[in-house]
Amino acid sequence: MAKNETHENVRQRLSEKMAGEITLSEKPGEALKKWRLNFEVAQTDLSNYLGVSPSVISDYESGRRKSPGILIVSKIVEALLNIDAERGGQKIHAYEGMLYTETSSRAVYATYEYTYPMQLAKLSKSIDADVINKGVEKPLYGFTVIDSKKAILELSSHEFQKLYGWSTERAMVFTKVSTGKSPMVAIRVTNLKPGAVVIHGLRKNEVDPLARKMAEIDRIPLLATTMDIDGLVDSLKKYSQYHIIE
């Protein structure tokens, strides 16, 4: 298959995935906001591309305006994809592996998606975590708990990206870490960046300063917790659980 044809297939499948999730969601505005954040597109950039006021996008996302129909959703999805393509297509390329390969991995302990986003303060409180780097706070639409040793030893950078599920705006919890450096190095070399990183098993003063520095450079919130891992997962599951990715 030609390269251009493959690219078009990826775009088409991703477009269908995005539009389907938004239109079928009980909260289409939240789903729309999630995908806009996934593509790192500001409301003003999206509204300028569509030729509408930024308040229109804001009203759709907040639910103040009637849920958009399939035609409007399609235009918004197409705009997000086009904006990414104009920026080099990094996000589209990153999602290619999720569309064409299996997402299961022995490195994944648990993965969940939320209907309603969780804020960083709620995450920290839920898992009794210390904030090492505040970074840029984003709404979190899920979490993934990863066996750090298995991920680092077994996964390529391409496979590592699949751990994000369908939203990068999620908390990535790394277990079995010794200093916290390795997970941050793995994140640095991927195109996708999580909404927050949680180092499990270390106290705040035990996390390597280099891990904090990398979090600062990538502007990623970094937390540390020693909560029992099963208790941590149970606590996060109780927050607006949507579905489990098998």
Backbone as a ProteinNet text record, in pm:
[ID]
protein_1_A
[PRIMARY]
MAKNETHENVRQRLSEKMAGEITLSEKPGEALKKWRLNFEVAQTDLSNYLGVSPSVISDYESGRRKSPGILIVSKIVEALLNIDAERGGQKIHAYEGMLYTETSSRAVYATYEYTYPMQLAKLSKSIDADVINKGVEKPLYGFTVIDSKKAILELSSHEFQKLYGWSTERAMVFTKVSTGKSPMVAIRVTNLKPGAVVIHGLRKNEVDPLARKMAEIDRIPLLATTMDIDGLVDSLKKYSQYHIIE
[TERTIARY]
84.2	0	88	54.1	132.7	127.3	232.6	242.5	124.8	88.8	-21.5	-153.5	-170.9	-293.6	-301.7	-188.1	-184.3	-219.6	-163.1	-190.1	-338.3	-399.1	-541.5	-626.8	-585.6	-658.8	-653.4	-535.2	-519.6	-608.4	-604.9	-688.9	-836	-877.8	-1019.1	-1063.1	-983.5	-1018.6	-1016.5	-919.4	-910.9	-1028.1	-1063.5	-1177.3	-1306.2	-1325.3	-1445	-1447.2	-1330.6	-1319.3	-1356.9	-1300.8	-1325	-1471.3	-1522.9	-1660.2	-1760.1	-1734.4	-1824	-1826.9	-1709.2	-1703.4	-1775.8	-1756.9	-1819.6	-1971.2	-2019.4	-2163.6	-2238.8	-2173.5	-2240.3	-2223	-2139.5	-2113.4	-2234.2	-2252.9	-2357.5	-2321.2	-2192.9	-2143.5	-2057.9	-2120.7	-2043.3	-1947.7	-1983.9	-1895.1	-1764.6	-1773.5	-1653	-1568	-1633.6	-1559.9	-1489.9	-1558.9	-1500.2	-1378	-1391.3	-1280.2	-1162.1	-1190.7	-1083.8	-1001.1	-1067.1	-993.9	-919.3	-979	-907.4	-779	-788.2	-669.8	-569.1	-619	-529.2	-442.5	-503.7	-430.8	-360.2	-370.2	-303.1	-338.9	-467.7	-518.2	-596.2	-559.5	-629.8	-767.4	-859	-993.8	-989.2	-901.8	-892.9	-841.3	-746	-694	-802.3	-879	-986.6	-1095.6	-1132.9	-1239.4	-1194.4	-1067.5	-1016.5	-1019.3	-983.2	-982.1	-1123.8	-1220.6	-1360.3	-1432.6	-1371.8	-1434.8	-1550.1	-1540	-1645.5	-1583.5	-1667.2	-1619.2	-1567.9	-1461.6	-1413	-1520.2	-1617.6	-1724.9	-1810.9	-1816.5	-1895.1	-1833.7	-1701.8	-1632.7	-1646.7	-1627.5	-1639.6	-1778.8	-1881.5	-2020.2	-2050.3	-1997	-2016.4	-1950.2	-1826.7	-1751.6	-1810.5	-1866.6	-1922.5	-2066	-2130.4	-2269.5	-2368.9	-2318.6	-2409.7	-2486.3	-2426.6	-2491.8	-2541.1	-2650.9	-2706.8	-2598.8	-2600.3	-2498.5	-2487.7	-2365.6	-2347.6	-2394.7	-2452	-2494.8	-2377.2	-2402.4	-2295.1	-2221.2	-2291.9	-2227.4	-2125.8	-2164.7	-2073.5	-1958.1	-1987.7	-1882.1	-1780.8	-1828.6	-1739.2	-1648.1	-1703	-1622.4	-1515.8	-1553.7	-1457.8	-1346	-1383.6	-1284.7	-1189.8	-1245.5	-1163	-1068.1	-1116.6	-1032.1	-915.4	-942.1	-835.2	-729.7	-775.1	-682.3	-601.4	-667.2	-596.9	-493.5	-530	-436.4	-314.1	-337	-224.1	-138.1	-202.9	-128.5	-40.7	-93.6	-16.8	102.2	92	200.9	300.4	276.5	367.5	305.6	182.8	109.9	158.9	224.7	279.6	171.5	60.7	-45.1	-111.3	-138.3	-198.3	-108.3	20	116.4	121.1	114.1	120.7	1.6	-114.2	-234.3	-238.7	-151.5	-152.4	-134.7	-41.5	-17	-136.2	-214.5	-332.4	-442.4	-445.1	-548.2	-520	-391.4	-357.1	-292	-270.7	-208.1	-281.8	-253.1	-314.7	-258.5	-344.5	-302	-266.3	-287.7	-259.6	-109.4	-66.3	74.5	87.7	187	212.4	261.5	303.5	352.6	239.1	116.7	2.1	-66.5	-74.2	-140.1	-288.9	-323.4	-463.8	-475.7	-583.8	-611	-759.8	-794	-934.6	-955.8	-1078.6	-1117.7	-1227.3	-1227.1	-1328.4	-1427.6	-1552.8	-1652.4	-1629.7	-1601.8	-1579.2	-1432.5	-1369.5	-1226.6	-1195.9	-1078.8	-1029.3	-923.4	-927.1	-826.8	-706.6	-592.4	-468.9	-480.8	-546	-561.4	-639	-741.6	-820.7	-737.1	-656.2	-568.2	-473.4	-409.3	-313.4	-378	-496.8	-567.3	-611.5	-657.3	-710.5	-604.6	-479.6	-374.2	-267.5	-301.6	-212.2	-72.1	-66.7	59.8	115.5	246.9	316	341.2	321.2	347.5	494.8	567.1	709.1	726.2	647.5	647.4	504	460	320.9	294.1	389.6	374.1	253.3	203.4	82.7	-34	-124.8	-236.9	-336.9	-378.7	-478.7	-583.1	-706.2	-806.2	-763.9	-776.5	-733.2	-854.2	-849	-961.7	-939.6	-845.1	-822.6	-688.3	-654.5	-523.7	-476.3	-345.5	-282.7	-176	-180.4	-79.4	14.5	143.7	242.9	351.9	385.2	501.9	623.6	692.2	800	910.7	949.6	1058.1	1022	899.6	857.2	845.1	792.7	776.3	911.1	1008	1139.7	1215.8	1201.9	1276.3	1210.2	1076.4	1005.2	946.8	923.1	850.5	942	914.3	981.5	913.8	972.5	910.8	773.3	759.4	631	528	566.2	475.2	443.3	539.5	518.3	403.6	392.6	287.6	148.8	136.3	5.8	-47	41	-1.8	-95.3	-104.1	-188.1	-336.7	-371.1	-511.7	-551.5	-674.2	-721.1	-717.5	-657.4	-643.4	-508.2	-431.8	-304.8	-326.9	-447	-475.8	-512.4	-412.8	-434.6	-316.5	-337.4	-228.5	-159.1	-29	51.3	121.5	82.9	137.7	243.3	366.8	476.6	513.1	501	536.8	678.1	731.1	860.5	972.5	974.4	1081	1184.5	1308.3	1413.2	1449	1444.4	1477.8	1377	1300.2	1204.5	1258.3	1387	1445.6	1396.7	1397	1366.9	1231.6	1122.1	993.7	997.1	1063.4	1068.5	1151.6	1257.4	1337	1251.1	1173.4	1087.4	984.7	930	830.8	894.3	1018	1085.9	1103.8	1121.3	1152.5	1028.5	908.4	785.5	717.7	633.7	561	447.4	389.2	276.3	323.5	263	296.1	171	182.4	65.7	26.4	-95.1	-141	-72.7	-27.4	43.8	119.7	229.3	307.5	312.7	286.6	292.4	401	497.4	601.9	553.6	534.8	481.8	594.3	589.6	687.1	798.6	801.3	904.2	839.2	906.9	864.3	923.7	870.7	911.1	1061.2	1123.3	1267	1353.2	1289.6	1363.9	1367.2	1287.9	1283.3	1405.9	1472.7	1595.1	1568.3	1652.4	1635.3	1628.6	1694.7	1690.7	1550.7	1477	1339	1254.9	1275.1	1204.5	1241.3	1369.8	1414.8	1350.8	1342.3	1280.1	1131.9	1066.2	924.8	907.6	1000.5	995.9	1012.5	1105.6	1130.5	1006.6	943.6	824.4	696.2	708	595	485.8	531	439.9	428.4	306.7	290.5	351.1	433.3	498.7	464.7	414.5	374.5	444.1	447	504.6	413	395.2	310.4	362.9	336.2	373.1	248.8	131.2	7.3	12.6	-46.6	-57	-116.2	-55.9	-95.9	-240.9	-287.6	-427.2	-521.1	-482.8	-562.7	-564	-450.9	-441.4	-536.2	-533.1	-620.1	-766.6	-801.2	-940.2	-986.3	-898.3	-933	-958.7	-873.9	-890.7	-1011.1	-1040.2	-1155.5	-1286.9	-1289	-1412.8	-1449.4	-1353	-1380.5	-1438.4	-1565.7	-1633.1	-1585.5	-1583.2	-1537.4	-1629.3	-1568.9	-1645.7	-1641.9	-1526.1	-1515.5	-1371.1	-1354.1	-1221.8	-1175.7	-1051.7	-992.4	-930.2	-984	-933.6	-790.5
-119.1	0	124.5	224.3	345.3	423.4	502.8	578.4	673	746.7	841.6	772.3	652.1	576.3	529.6	486.1	444	560.5	676.6	796	829.9	820.9	852	751.1	625.3	523	551	590.6	623.3	741.4	844.6	962.5	926.9	843	806.5	727.6	631	549.5	630.8	719.7	803.9	901.9	956	1046.5	977.7	853.3	777.9	749.2	716.1	689.5	813.1	927.6	1052.2	1095.9	1098.8	1144.1	1051.6	920.9	825	843.2	862.6	879.2	1006	1114.6	1242.3	1235.4	1185.8	1186	1086.3	976	874.5	895.6	990.9	1015.5	1078.3	1043.8	1108	1254	1285.2	1421.4	1457	1486.1	1512.7	1630.1	1729.4	1843.3	1803.1	1714.2	1665.2	1582.4	1499.6	1417.3	1505.5	1611.1	1704.8	1772.8	1817.4	1883.6	1788.9	1662.4	1564.5	1551.4	1539.4	1522.5	1649.6	1765	1890.2	1898.5	1860.5	1861.6	1756	1639.3	1534.9	1586.9	1670.3	1723	1854.4	1897.6	2020.2	2139.4	2154	2265.8	2359.5	2485.2	2583.5	2612.4	2654.2	2688.1	2795.8	2893.7	3002.6	2953.1	2860.1	2805	2727.2	2649.1	2570.2	2661.7	2761.9	2853.2	2933.4	2976.1	3049.8	2962.9	2836.7	2744.4	2724.6	2717.6	2694.6	2823.3	2938.7	3065.8	3100.2	3061.1	3091.7	3160	3212	3276.4	3171.7	3201.6	3107	3067.4	3156.1	3125.7	3009.7	2988.6	2877.3	2744.1	2732	2610.6	2593.6	2702.7	2698.7	2654.5	2706.3	2671.6	2524.8	2472.6	2330.1	2243.3	2277.8	2196	2200.2	2314.3	2329	2280	2255.7	2212.3	2326.9	2452.1	2567	2575.9	2521.9	2520.1	2379	2367.9	2237.3	2149.2	2020.2	1927.6	1936.7	1942.3	1953.3	1827.6	1846.9	1733.6	1670.9	1562.8	1487.1	1571.5	1663	1745.7	1839.1	1902.7	1994.5	1917.7	1801.5	1718.5	1679.4	1641.8	1602.2	1717.2	1838.4	1955.3	1983.2	1967.4	1991	1887.2	1760.9	1653.2	1675.4	1710.9	1735.1	1852	1953.1	2068.7	2028.4	1947.4	1901.9	1822.3	1735.4	1654.5	1740.6	1838.8	1925.9	2013.6	2064.1	2147	2064.9	1939	1853	1823.7	1799.6	1771.5	1890.6	2011.6	2131.6	2148.2	2089	2096.2	1980.8	1896.1	1784.7	1647.6	1644.4	1518.2	1427.2	1481.9	1397.3	1322	1388.5	1323.3	1212.5	1240.2	1138.8	1016.8	1041.1	931.1	851.6	921.5	854	761.3	799	716.5	599.1	598.4	491.4	354.4	344.6	216.6	167.3	259.7	220.8	168.3	217.9	176	39.5	6.3	-112.2	-224.4	-204.3	-310.2	-333.6	-446.3	-478.9	-388	-351.6	-260.9	-334.7	-465	-538	-552.3	-547.2	-562.1	-611	-697	-745.9	-633.6	-523.5	-410.8	-331	-350.1	-273.5	-347.3	-281	-337.9	-304.7	-182.7	-141.5	-17.9	-8.6	108.6	139.2	263.4	304.3	439.2	458.8	586.2	647.7	780.1	852.3	921.7	930.8	1012	1158.5	1183.7	1319.5	1336	1443.8	1460.9	1480.2	1434.3	1452.6	1562.4	1647.8	1752.2	1699.7	1766.1	1720.4	1715.1	1813.4	1815.9	1694.6	1654.4	1537.2	1410.6	1403.7	1288.7	1275.5	1385.8	1384.7	1339.6	1390	1354.8	1208.3	1161.1	1024.5	918.4	948	847.3	890.1	992.3	1039.2	1065.8	1147.9	1172.7	1311	1321.7	1450.1	1502.6	1632.2	1694.2	1734.8	1676.6	1707.3	1822.1	1820.4	1929	1955.6	2079.5	2112	2109.6	2156.6	2153.7	2231.9	2194.8	2255	2162.1	2207.2	2122.1	2108.8	1985	1954.6	1861.1	1864.7	1768.6	1628	1532.6	1395.1	1307.6	1241.7	1161.6	1011.6	974.4	833.2	813	687	655.6	520.6	502.2	375.8	345.3	224.2	180.2	86.3	117.7	47.8	-12.8	-137.2	-200.6	-140.8	-51.3	25	-63.6	-166.3	-252.5	-325.4	-380.5	-451.5	-356.5	-236.2	-139.5	-100.9	-75.1	-31.2	-144	-266.5	-379.1	-438.3	-431.8	-505.1	-419.5	-290.9	-210.3	-117.5	-107.7	-8.2	126.1	234	365.3	370.3	299.6	294.5	220.4	108.9	32.2	107.8	183.5	261.3	359.6	417.6	515.2	454.4	322.8	257.9	249.7	271.8	265.7	379.8	480.2	594.5	565	453.7	432.5	536.8	589.5	685.4	829.2	853	990.6	1010.2	1105.6	1136.8	1213.2	1273.2	1348.9	1251.1	1180.3	1077.9	1074.3	1013	994.2	862.8	868	749	713.8	602.1	560.4	453.1	480.7	386.7	318.2	184.5	107.1	49	-4	-72.8	15.1	139.4	230.4	241.6	270.5	283.2	429	512	653.4	747.7	695.9	779.4	835.4	814.1	868.9	796.9	664.2	586.4	619.9	627.3	662.5	798.9	895.6	1029.2	1031.5	949.6	938.2	878.7	774.1	709.8	808.5	891.1	989.3	1097.9	1134.8	1240.9	1205.4	1076.6	1037	1001.4	1018.3	990.4	1120.4	1112.7	1231.2	1268.8	1169.1	1193.7	1216.5	1313.1	1343.1	1326.2	1258.4	1237.5	1363.9	1363.6	1477.7	1485.5	1370.9	1367.1	1235.9	1237.3	1116.2	1094.8	970.2	934.9	829.5	858.9	763.6	687.5	556.7	476.6	402.4	409.1	334.5	418.4	547.3	637.3	756	804	929	1045.3	1162.6	1281.3	1302.8	1287.1	1313.5	1200.9	1091.4	978.7	982.2	1070.8	1081.3	1157.8	1102.2	1162.8	1304.9	1401.5	1539.5	1551	1458.3	1461.9	1432.5	1345.8	1317.1	1443.5	1517.2	1644.1	1743.2	1747.4	1839.9	1808.6	1679.6	1640.9	1675.3	1659.3	1695.6	1846	1922.6	2068	2108	2042.2	2074.3	2044.6	1929.9	1891.8	1949.5	2021.7	2088.5	1987.7	1870.6	1763.3	1757.9	1755	1736.5	1602.5	1604.2	1483.2	1465.6	1345.4	1315.2	1188.8	1169.3	1047.8	997.9	865.9	807	670.2	633.6	500.1	419.8	466.3	394.6	253.7	157.8	20.9	23.9	-48.8	-38.2	-79.4	-185.2	-225.2	-119	-59.7	47.3	169	196.5	309	289.8	171.2	143	151.6	94	98.5	242.4	325.1	464.1	538.7	515.2	582.1	528.2	401.6	341.8	401.4	442.2	494.7	630.8	697.1	828.8	818	832.4	840.8	735.3	608.6	501.4	490.1	482	470.9	328.6	281.8	143.6	96.6	-33.3	-92.6	-134.6	-101.4	-150.5	-286.1	-389.4	-523.9	-539.6
0	0	0	-84.9	-94.9	35.2	57	181.4	198	91.6	99.1	128.2	68.7	90.8	235.7	289.8	429.2	520.3	491.1	569.9	566.9	449.2	437.4	513.9	513.6	589.1	738.8	785.6	927.3	963	880.6	905.8	908.3	812.9	803.3	926	966.5	1081.9	1210.5	1222.5	1340.5	1343.3	1228.1	1218.2	1262.4	1217	1254.6	1404.6	1458.2	1601.6	1682.3	1646.7	1719.1	1708.7	1586.2	1564.7	1633.9	1627.2	1692.2	1842.3	1902.7	2048.2	2091.1	2016	2053	2040.5	1928.3	1904.1	1992	2030.7	2111.2	2261.2	2297.9	2439.3	2508.2	2636.8	2715.6	2741.4	2735.8	2753	2631.2	2516.1	2393.9	2407.4	2488.4	2507.8	2573.9	2674	2741.4	2646.1	2563.9	2467.2	2363.8	2320.1	2224.8	2285.9	2410.6	2478.4	2493.7	2525.7	2542.8	2415.6	2300.8	2175.5	2136.4	2164.8	2135.3	2218.2	2344.5	2430.2	2385.4	2342.6	2292.5	2177.6	2092.7	1976.8	2008.2	2135.1	2180.2	2092	2067	1987.3	2079	2081	2164.1	2105.7	2192.5	2146.3	2038.5	2057.4	1959.3	1824.5	1826.2	1699.9	1626.9	1703.2	1641.7	1587.1	1664.8	1619.8	1497.8	1496	1378.8	1254.1	1270.3	1156	1101.5	1192.9	1153.7	1114.9	1146.3	1114.8	1205.8	1332	1429.2	1550.6	1637.7	1759.6	1857.7	1934.8	2036.3	2135.8	2157.7	2251.9	2203.7	2071.9	2017.4	2062.3	2049.2	2091.6	2242.9	2316.8	2462.6	2505.1	2437.2	2472.4	2444	2333.8	2303.4	2410.8	2446.6	2541.5	2682.1	2719	2854	2864.5	2749	2751.3	2751.5	2741.6	2739.9	2607.8	2503.3	2371.9	2343.6	2272.5	2236.6	2174	2208.1	2158.2	2006.3	1954.3	1809.4	1737.4	1620.2	1540	1469.1	1398.2	1334.1	1230.8	1161.7	1060	1124.3	1234	1303.4	1365.2	1425.4	1484.4	1378.6	1261	1152	1111.8	1107.3	1071.3	1177.5	1304.8	1413	1410.1	1391.6	1384.7	1267.9	1152.8	1034.6	1058.4	1129.8	1159.9	1249.5	1351.8	1441	1365.5	1276	1197.6	1100.9	1039.7	945.8	1017.3	1133	1209.2	1246.5	1290.1	1324.9	1202.4	1088.4	965.2	927.2	945.4	913.2	1007.5	1126.4	1225.3	1208.9	1111.9	1088.2	1110.5	1162.1	1177	1288	1390	1496.4	1573.3	1602.6	1680	1598	1471.2	1384.2	1375.8	1358.5	1348.7	1479.2	1591.7	1720.5	1741.1	1688.8	1704.6	1607.4	1508.1	1407.6	1471.6	1567.5	1633.3	1711	1768	1843.7	1752.6	1629.5	1535.3	1473.1	1454.1	1377.1	1456.5	1585.2	1663.6	1793.3	1854	1982.1	2090	2189.1	2294.5	2423.3	2428.5	2551	2570.7	2694.9	2725.7	2867.6	2889.8	3024.5	3114.7	3054.3	3132.8	3195.8	3146.4	3196	3310	3423.6	3541	3540.2	3500	3492.2	3404.4	3326.9	3243.7	3248	3275.4	3284.9	3218.4	3172.8	3113.2	3199.4	3208.9	3285.2	3193.9	3240.6	3172.4	3207.2	3333.6	3380.4	3418.7	3378.3	3405.2	3553.4	3593.4	3729.5	3729	3829.5	3843	3920.7	3904.6	3967.1	4120	4179.4	4325	4374.2	4298.1	4334.4	4319.6	4216.4	4196.7	4314.4	4349.8	4459.5	4589.8	4617.6	4740.9	4739.9	4625.1	4614.2	4640.7	4603.3	4618	4719.8	4799.8	4906.4	4851.4	4746.8	4677.2	4707.5	4702.2	4712	4571.5	4552.4	4423.1	4417.3	4322.7	4304.5	4206.8	4098.9	4001.2	3959.6	3973.5	3942.4	3792.4	3714.2	3568.8	3521.3	3405.6	3349	3378.6	3461.7	3500.3	3386.4	3361.3	3259.9	3320.2	3271.1	3318.8	3277.5	3368.4	3343.6	3310.9	3195.5	3149.6	3169.1	3253	3279.7	3346.4	3367.7	3425.9	3376.2	3376.2	3340.2	3443.8	3498.5	3594.2	3520.7	3522.8	3441	3526.9	3496.8	3557.1	3489.3	3558	3496.4	3440.2	3514.3	3468.6	3340.6	3333.7	3212.7	3094.5	3119.8	3011.5	2951.8	3038.1	2991.9	2922.2	2973.4	2917.5	2792.9	2784.7	2680	2568.5	2593.3	2495.9	2417.5	2287.4	2205	2230.1	2179.8	2197.8	2131.9	2017.1	1947.6	2032.2	2091.5	2176.3	2304.3	2354.4	2475.7	2457.4	2338.3	2311.5	2323.9	2299.9	2307.5	2450.4	2548.1	2687.3	2723.2	2637.2	2666.9	2648	2586.1	2554	2449.8	2459	2359.9	2408.2	2523.3	2569.6	2635.9	2587.7	2651.3	2781	2795.1	2916.8	3028	3077.7	3177.6	3273.8	3388.5	3484.1	3451.6	3432	3407.4	3538.5	3598.2	3726.8	3702.5	3739.4	3717.8	3849.3	3851.5	3969.9	3953.5	4061.5	4061.8	4006.1	4051.4	4009.9	4121.9	4084.7	4186.6	4213.7	4108.5	4126	4061.5	3965	3893.3	3763	3734.8	3611.5	3486.2	3489.9	3368.8	3306.8	3385.5	3324.4	3256	3316.7	3258	3130.8	3125.4	3002.6	2891	2923.4	2823.6	2769	2855.9	2813.9	2727.4	2759.3	2684.9	2537.9	2506.4	2368.9	2287.8	2344.2	2270	2229.6	2126.4	2080.3	2174	2240.4	2328.2	2471.4	2538.2	2676.5	2762.7	2878	2964	3038.6	3092.1	3170.1	3304.3	3355.8	3483.9	3494.2	3568.7	3595.4	3746.2	3786.6	3927.9	3947	4032.5	4068	4191	4178	4288.4	4360.3	4492.5	4572.2	4628.8	4594.1	4645.4	4715.7	4817.9	4878.8	4801.1	4826.6	4751	4751.9	4869.5	4879.2	4823.1	4779.3	4722.3	4570.1	4509.7	4364.2	4314.7	4214.4	4162.3	4112	4147.5	4100.5	3948.5	3878.1	3732.1	3680.1	3750.2	3710.6	3723.5	3833.7	3851.8	3740.2	3705.1	3601.7	3467.4	3432.4	3305.4	3305.7	3420.9	3432.4	3413.2	3466.9	3451.2	3305.2	3236.4	3095	3009.9	3035.8	2959.2	3018	3129.8	3195	3234.1	3281	3319.8	3472.2	3526.3	3670.4	3712.2	3817	3866.2	4013.2	4048	4184.2	4231.3	4363.2	4421.1	4531.6	4538.3	4641.7	4681.3	4806.6	4855	4893.2	4850.2	4879.6	4821.8	4892.9	4841.6	4701.8	4607.3	4467.2	4443.8	4512.1	4494.4	4549.7	4662.4	4719.1	4629	4565.2	4471.9	4354.2	4295.7	4181.7	4221.8	4337	4383.6	4403.7	4460.1	4484	4353.5	4254	4125.9	4048.5	4065.3	3996.8	4046.4	4171.4	4229.4	4173.4	4110.7	4055.8	3914.9	3903.9	3773.3	3674.7	3717.2	3628.1	3507.1	3392.8	3268.3	3215.4	3178.8	3134.4	3148.5	3146.5	3157.5	3019.7	2988.3	2865	2894.2	2836.7	2862.9	2812.2
[MASK]
++++++++++++++++++++++++++++++++++++++++++++++++++++++++++++++++++++++++++++++++++++++++++++++++++++++++++++++++++++++++++++++++++++++++++++++++++++++++++++++++++++++++++++++++++++++++++++++++++++++++++++++++++++++++++++++++++++++++++++++++++++++

